[in-house]
C-alpha cells in the first residue's frame, strides 16, 4: 500500500469553504479511481493560515497514475483551488506502508462521528 501526501495552505477566512470543497469535489474524485483505498483530510490552524494535508491510500503506483497522470510526484490541482490556496506546491510525497495496526471498526466509528 502506498500513501500519497499533499499539503496546502488556505487563509483562515476560507478554511470552512475549502473543507466543504474537499468533501464535495476532491474526496469523491479520489474515491472514484480504482485502487484508491481511502482518504483522510487533516486540518491544522496556524498563525499564518490553515494547513490542510490529504493522505490518500492506494494499492499501487499504477492506481496513482490513473488519478494523477504519468508524473506521479506532480501535485494534482483542481481549477477551484485557485480560489483558496495561498500557493501551489509542485510535488507530493509517497510512502510505502511498512507496517500498520488498526482497529478498523473503532476508527470507522470515530471518523463517522466527526463528519
Buried (B, 14 or more C-beta within 10 A) or exposed (E): EBBBBBEBBBEEEBBEEBBEBBEEEBBEBBEEBEBBBBBEBEEEEEEEBBBBEBBBBBEEBEBBBBBBEEEBEEBBBBEBBEEBBEEEEEEBEBEEEEEEEEEEEEEEEEEEEEE
